[in-house]
Amino acid sequence: MVKSFASFATSTALLIAVATAASVPDGTWPTSTGTVQYATAQIVKAGEVFDGKMQTFERSDVSCEGQTESGSDTAVFKVEAGGTLKNVIIGKNQMEGVHCDNHDCTIENVWWDDVCEDALSIKGGTASSVSKVIGGGARSADDKVIQHNGYGTVNIDGFYGEDISKLYRSCGTCGDKAKKVSVSNVYVVNPGNAIVTVNKNWGDEATLSNIWVKSSGDKVKICQWSQGNANGEPSMLGDGPSPPLCQYSESDVHINGDVSQSTGTSSNSTATTGSGSSTSTKQASSGSTTQGDEKTGASTSLRGSSNQDTTEQTETSATSTSTSTKSSKSDDNKDQSDD
């Protein structure tokens, strides 16, 4: 009887582990169900679950200015510690996307249609803080998708990236704050620089598993490390497996393989077919709601892996209400970091 119970408990634990792990995405992009514009960044409070029901959310008073540095005031959402943002598409009219300024947030099935400066910024917290990025995706990021400036750990599982420079960057100018990141079950098409960048001298640790990459470049950097510099510009030191800094094996990485053969690969469950015509279902309390066709096609440009980074620039604080369009940036050798 004891053996039977032990066997049952083990089986149950395995089933729970499988059920909670995200699948490797296949590159399917979700179709928006409407567009909501906000005049100010919206707060997701501690303990709140904001379900956007796959609408596109953006700012009515902010337009992307490429890699021009700004701050949380130009974000679409600010998620407090303990808050959850889910089933949301972030539109192109914004600069900072989503901010978790006190760490310990959950970002689930959130998609950035056209990344501006950063998609997601995680700041503050303590050494025990954990923020989770579950599913979702981002495309057209000239620089970082996820910027980690605070303490603690960021877990990224089941994320899709397309035409992005870096999926995750541990801040290289924020001082001696050891950070950890776990990246699993991700699929990145055309990474321009690296999947993950961490700092060797500040005790960062990155763990990667089941990483799928499609690239035409001669070399794909999975995990690279820099010498962090709180008083100047970080310098890149190397890349590749190097425990405990970059923990993964060659078998954890699949370059230009058939992602459909990955364990648990599935299409985005919220994606729909058709022309992508918006049918807005919600009026923003502090903004306006518009209707129109949403972008559903994927970019066809190819970007090979670049040479190693040599400098980083520090973020300056500024709030922008400019209406200029996103400027292109081809220099992947500059990594702008929040401070």
C-alpha positions in Angstrom: 0.0 0.0 0.0 2.9 2.3 0.9 4.6 1.6 -2.4 1.4 2.2 -4.4 0.9 5.5 -2.7 4.5 6.5 -3.3 4.1 5.6 -7.0 0.9 7.6 -7.2 2.5 10.6 -5.6 5.4 10.5 -7.9 3.2 10.2 -11.0 1.0 13.1 -9.8 4.1 15.3 -9.3 5.3 14.5 -12.8 1.9 15.3 -14.2 1.8 18.6 -12.4 5.3 19.5 -13.6 4.3 18.7 -17.2 1.1 20.6 -16.9 2.8 23.8 -15.6 5.7 23.8 -18.1 5.1 26.0 -21.1 5.3 24.5 -24.6 7.8 25.6 -27.2 6.0 28.2 -29.4 5.8 27.6 -33.1 5.9 31.2 -34.3 2.1 31.7 -34.6 1.2 35.3 -33.8 -2.1 36.1 -32.1 -4.8 38.1 -33.7 -6.0 41.2 -31.8 -9.6 41.4 -30.7 -9.6 45.2 -30.6 -7.5 48.2 -29.7 -7.5 50.2 -26.4 -5.6 53.4 -26.0 -4.6 54.9 -22.6 -3.6 58.5 -21.9 -1.5 57.3 -18.9 0.3 54.2 -17.9 -2.2 51.7 -16.3 -1.5 50.3 -12.9 -2.0 46.5 -12.2 -2.1 46.4 -8.5 -0.8 43.8 -6.1 -3.0 40.8 -6.1 -4.8 41.9 -9.2 -5.1 39.8 -12.4 -5.5 42.0 -15.5 -6.9 39.9 -18.3 -6.8 41.8 -21.6 -8.7 39.2 -23.6 -6.1 39.5 -26.4 -6.9 43.2 -27.1 -4.1 45.5 -28.3 -3.2 48.1 -25.7 -1.1 51.2 -26.4 -0.8 54.9 -25.5 -2.8 57.6 -27.1 -0.2 60.3 -26.3 3.1 58.5 -26.9 4.8 57.3 -30.0 7.9 55.2 -30.3 11.2 57.1 -30.7 13.4 54.1 -31.3 16.2 53.8 -28.8 15.6 57.2 -27.2 15.7 56.5 -23.4 12.6 57.3 -21.3 11.0 55.9 -18.2 8.0 54.1 -16.8 5.7 57.1 -17.5 5.9 56.1 -21.2 4.9 52.5 -20.5 1.5 51.0 -21.2 1.3 49.0 -18.0 3.0 49.2 -14.6 2.6 45.9 -12.8 3.0 46.1 -9.0 4.7 43.3 -7.0 2.1 40.4 -6.8 0.2 41.6 -9.9 -0.5 39.6 -13.0 -0.8 40.9 -16.6 -2.2 38.3 -19.0 -3.6 37.9 -22.5 -2.5 41.3 -23.8 -0.9 42.6 -27.0 1.2 45.7 -26.6 0.8 48.0 -29.7 3.5 50.1 -31.3 2.4 53.4 -29.8 4.4 53.4 -26.6 8.1 53.5 -25.6 8.6 51.3 -22.5 6.0 48.6 -22.9 5.5 47.0 -19.5 7.3 47.9 -16.2 7.6 45.8 -13.1 9.3 48.3 -10.9 9.1 46.3 -7.7 9.8 42.9 -9.2 7.7 39.8 -8.2 5.2 40.2 -11.1 3.7 37.6 -13.5 3.6 38.4 -17.2 1.5 35.7 -19.0 0.8 35.4 -22.7 1.7 39.0 -23.3 2.8 39.9 -26.9 4.8 43.0 -28.0 3.8 43.7 -31.6 6.6 46.2 -32.3 9.1 46.7 -29.4 10.3 50.2 -28.9 13.1 50.9 -26.4 12.5 47.8 -24.2 9.5 45.4 -24.0 9.6 44.5 -20.3 11.7 46.2 -17.5 12.1 44.5 -14.2 13.5 46.6 -11.4 13.7 46.6 -7.6 12.9 43.6 -5.4 15.2 41.6 -3.2 17.5 38.6 -3.7 14.5 36.3 -3.2 12.3 38.1 -5.7 11.0 36.1 -8.6 9.3 37.5 -11.7 7.7 35.1 -14.3 7.3 35.5 -18.0 5.1 32.7 -19.2 4.4 32.3 -22.9 3.9 35.4 -25.1 6.3 36.9 -27.6 8.0 40.0 -29.0 9.1 41.1 -32.4 11.1 43.9 -34.1 13.3 44.7 -31.1 16.4 46.8 -32.0 17.8 46.1 -28.6 16.6 44.2 -25.5 13.2 42.5 -25.0 13.5 41.9 -21.2 15.7 44.3 -19.2 16.5 43.1 -15.6 17.8 45.9 -13.4 16.8 44.7 -10.0 17.8 41.8 -7.8 16.5 38.2 -7.7 15.4 35.9 -10.5 13.5 36.1 -13.8 12.0 32.9 -15.1 11.2 32.9 -18.9 9.3 29.9 -20.2 7.6 29.3 -23.6 8.5 32.7 -25.1 8.7 33.5 -28.8 11.0 36.2 -30.3 11.4 37.4 -33.9 13.9 39.9 -35.2 15.2 40.8 -31.8 18.6 41.8 -30.7 18.6 40.2 -27.2 15.9 38.3 -25.4 17.2 39.0 -21.9 19.8 41.5 -20.6 21.1 41.7 -17.0 21.8 45.4 -16.6 25.5 46.1 -17.2 25.6 49.5 -15.4 23.4 49.0 -12.4 26.1 48.0 -9.9 26.9 44.8 -8.0 23.5 43.2 -7.9 23.7 39.5 -8.6 20.8 38.4 -10.9 19.6 35.0 -12.0 17.6 34.1 -15.1 16.1 30.8 -16.2 15.2 30.5 -19.9 13.4 27.4 -21.2 11.2 26.3 -24.1 11.9 29.4 -26.2 11.9 29.9 -30.0 13.8 32.9 -31.4 13.9 33.7 -35.1 16.7 36.0 -36.4 18.4 37.0 -33.1 20.7 39.9 -33.8 23.0 39.7 -30.9 22.4 37.0 -28.2 19.6 35.2 -26.4 21.0 36.1 -23.0 23.6 38.5 -21.7 24.8 38.5 -18.1 27.6 40.0 -16.0 30.5 37.9 -15.0 32.0 40.1 -12.2 28.6 40.6 -10.4 27.8 37.0 -9.9 25.0 36.6 -12.4 23.7 33.1 -13.3 21.8 32.0 -16.4 20.3 28.6 -16.9 19.0 27.7 -20.3 17.2 24.6 -21.6 15.3 23.6 -24.8 16.4 26.7 -26.8 15.3 26.8 -30.4 16.8 29.3 -32.8 16.3 30.0 -36.5 19.1 32.1 -38.0 21.0 32.7 -41.2 24.0 34.1 -39.3 27.4 32.4 -39.2 27.2 32.2 -35.4 24.5 32.4 -32.9 25.4 33.5 -29.4 23.2 31.8 -26.9 24.6 33.1 -23.6 27.3 35.9 -23.5 28.8 37.7 -20.6 30.2 41.1 -19.9 32.3 42.9 -17.3 29.7 45.1 -15.6 30.7 48.7 -14.9 28.7 50.9 -12.7 30.9 53.9 -13.5 31.3 53.5 -17.2 30.5 51.2 -20.1 30.5 47.4 -19.8 32.7 45.4 -22.1 31.9 42.0 -23.6 34.2 39.1 -22.5 32.9 36.0 -24.2 30.1 33.6 -24.8 29.2 29.9 -24.6 28.6 27.4 -21.8 30.5 28.5 -18.7 28.9 27.4 -15.4 27.7 28.9 -13.2 27.6 32.0 -15.3 26.0 30.4 -18.4 24.6 27.0 -17.5 23.6 24.9 -20.5 24.9 22.1 -22.7 25.1 21.9 -26.5 22.2 19.4 -26.4 20.0 22.2 -24.9 20.3 24.3 -28.0 18.8 23.6 -31.5 19.9 25.8 -34.3 17.8 25.8 -37.5 16.1 22.6 -36.4 12.5 21.7 -37.1 10.7 23.3 -34.1 7.7 21.1 -34.7 9.8 18.2 -33.5 10.4 19.8 -30.1 8.6 18.2 -27.1 5.3 19.9 -26.5 5.4 22.3 -29.4 2.0 23.9 -29.9 0.4 26.8 -31.7 -0.6 29.8 -29.6 -3.9 28.8 -28.1 -5.3 32.3 -28.4 -4.5 32.9 -32.0 -7.4 33.1 -34.4 -7.7 32.8 -38.2 -9.2 35.2 -40.6 -8.4 38.8 -41.7 -7.6 40.0 -38.2 -10.3 42.6 -38.1 -10.7 44.2 -34.7 -13.9 43.9 -32.7 -13.3 45.9 -29.6 -15.0 44.7 -26.5 -13.8 47.2 -23.9 -13.7 51.0 -23.5 -10.6 52.2 -21.6 -11.6 54.3 -18.6 -8.8 56.8 -19.2 -8.4 56.5 -23.0 -10.2 55.7 -26.1 -11.0 52.5 -28.1 -10.5 52.2 -31.8 -11.2 49.6 -34.4 -9.1 48.5 -37.3 -7.1 45.7 -38.8 -4.2 44.4 -36.7 -0.8 43.3 -37.9 -0.7 39.5 -38.1 2.1 38.8 -40.6 5.7 38.1 -39.5 8.6 40.2 -40.6 10.6 38.6 -43.4 13.9 40.3 -42.8 16.8 38.1 -41.8 19.5 39.3 -39.4 22.6 37.3 -38.7 24.4 37.3 -35.3 26.5 40.4 -34.9 30.0 40.9 -33.6 30.4 41.0 -29.8 29.1 44.1 -28.0 31.7 46.6 -27.0 29.8 49.4 -25.2 26.6 50.0 -23.4 24.8 53.3 -22.7 23.1 54.2 -19.5 19.4 55.1 -19.5 18.5 58.8 -18.7 15.2 59.7 -17.2 12.8 61.5 -19.5 9.1 61.4 -20.3 8.2 61.7 -23.9 5.0 62.6 -25.6 6.5 62.8 -29.1 4.5 61.6 -32.1 7.5 60.7 -34.2 7.8 57.3 -35.6 10.3 54.5 -34.6 13.8 55.0 -35.9 15.7 52.0 -37.2 18.9 51.0 -35.5 21.4 48.7 -37.2 24.2 49.0 -34.7 23.9 46.0 -32.4 27.2 46.8 -30.8 25.6 49.2 -28.4 23.6 47.9 -25.5 21.6 50.6 -23.8 20.9 49.7 -20.1 18.5 51.1 -17.6 20.0 52.3 -14.4 
